[in-house]
Amino acid sequence: MTPELQCNCNDVMGSMLVFIDNEIDDSAQFNAIAFHLQDCPTCREAVEFERTQLNLIRSLLTRSCFETAPTELHDRIHSQLSALEAQIIAQQGFVAQTEIFTQYSRTEITVDGETQIIETTHEIRRDFPF
């Protein structure tokens, strides 16, 4: 691998979601991650696990997320993510901060008592700043 294409596990973890969503505009960075994944089974498993989880979340949101989550649920999720982050730091020895942004919108129209969904969109984005 040429020096400009080298990256390490922290680079991969920091760019995992944009890599999965194919949102990396820099082809050298994309290729560096792809080459790293070929050689690193740990990162490859992490990327595949994250890809599976994202697909599951997107599928569930598309099918059934029409309500606003209660504040208590947001608090519980935040608490569990903090505990998970502490566990990852203890096990793997690196710091990964996670911010999750979820946006969901739906447009409906009701005619003669029959409601039809016109448009449904959602966005899930996680950033891993280091």
C-alpha positions in Angstrom: 0.0 0.0 0.0 1.4 3.4 -0.9 1.9 5.9 2.0 -0.9 8.3 0.8 -3.4 5.4 1.0 -2.5 4.3 4.6 -5.0 4.7 7.4 -5.3 3.2 10.9 -8.3 1.7 12.8 -9.1 5.1 14.4 -9.4 6.7 10.9 -11.7 3.9 9.9 -13.9 4.2 13.0 -14.1 8.0 12.5 -15.2 7.7 8.9 -17.3 4.5 9.2 -20.8 6.0 8.6 -19.8 8.2 5.7 -18.0 5.2 4.2 -21.0 3.0 4.6 -23.3 5.7 3.1 -20.7 6.2 0.3 -20.5 9.9 1.2 -16.7 10.3 1.0 -15.8 12.6 -1.8 -12.1 12.1 -1.5 -11.3 9.0 -3.5 -7.9 8.6 -1.8 -9.5 8.5 1.6 -12.2 6.1 0.4 -9.6 3.8 -1.1 -7.4 4.0 2.1 -10.4 2.8 4.1 -11.3 0.1 1.6 -7.7 -1.2 1.6 -7.6 -1.1 5.4 -10.8 -3.1 5.6 -9.3 -5.8 3.4 -6.4 -6.2 5.8 -8.1 -5.6 9.2 -10.8 -8.2 10.2 -11.7 -6.2 13.3 -12.6 -3.0 11.4 -14.3 -5.1 8.7 -16.5 -6.7 11.2 -17.3 -3.4 12.9 -18.2 -1.8 9.5 -20.4 -4.8 8.6 -22.1 -4.8 12.0 -22.8 -1.0 11.7 -24.1 -1.5 8.1 -26.5 -4.2 9.3 -27.7 -2.0 12.2 -28.2 1.1 10.0 -30.2 -1.0 7.5 -32.4 -2.4 10.3 -33.0 1.1 11.7 -33.8 2.6 8.3 -36.2 -0.3 7.6 -38.0 0.1 10.9 -38.3 3.9 10.5 -39.6 3.5 7.0 -42.3 1.1 8.1 -43.5 2.4 11.4 -42.0 5.5 13.0 -44.9 7.9 13.0 -44.7 9.2 16.6 -42.4 11.4 18.6 -40.4 9.5 21.2 -41.0 10.5 24.8 -38.3 12.5 26.7 -37.7 9.6 29.0 -36.8 7.4 26.1 -34.3 9.9 24.8 -32.8 10.1 28.3 -32.5 6.3 28.6 -30.9 6.0 25.2 -28.4 8.7 26.1 -27.6 7.0 29.3 -27.1 3.6 27.6 -24.9 5.1 24.9 -22.7 6.8 27.5 -22.3 3.4 29.3 -21.5 1.7 26.0 -18.9 4.4 25.2 -17.3 3.8 28.5 -17.2 0.0 27.9 -15.7 0.5 24.4 -13.0 2.8 25.8 -12.2 0.3 28.5 -12.0 -2.6 26.1 -10.4 -1.0 23.0 -8.4 1.8 24.6 -9.5 4.6 22.3 -12.0 7.4 22.7 -14.9 7.6 20.2 -17.5 10.3 20.8 -20.9 9.7 19.2 -23.6 12.1 18.3 -26.8 10.8 16.8 -29.1 13.0 14.8 -32.4 11.6 13.6 -34.9 13.5 11.5 -38.2 12.2 10.3 -41.0 13.8 8.4 -44.2 12.6 6.8 -46.7 14.4 4.6 -50.3 13.1 4.7 -53.5 14.1 3.0 -57.0 13.2 4.1 -59.8 13.2 1.6 -63.3 12.0 2.5 -62.0 10.5 5.7 -59.3 8.4 4.0 -55.7 9.3 4.9 -53.0 8.8 2.4 -49.3 9.2 2.9 -47.8 11.4 0.2 -44.2 11.6 1.2 -42.1 10.0 3.9 -38.4 10.9 4.6 -35.9 10.2 7.3 -32.3 10.8 7.9 -29.9 9.2 10.4 -26.4 10.6 10.9 -23.8 9.8 13.4 -20.6 11.8 13.7 -17.4 10.4 15.3 -15.2 13.4 16.0 -11.8 12.6 17.4 
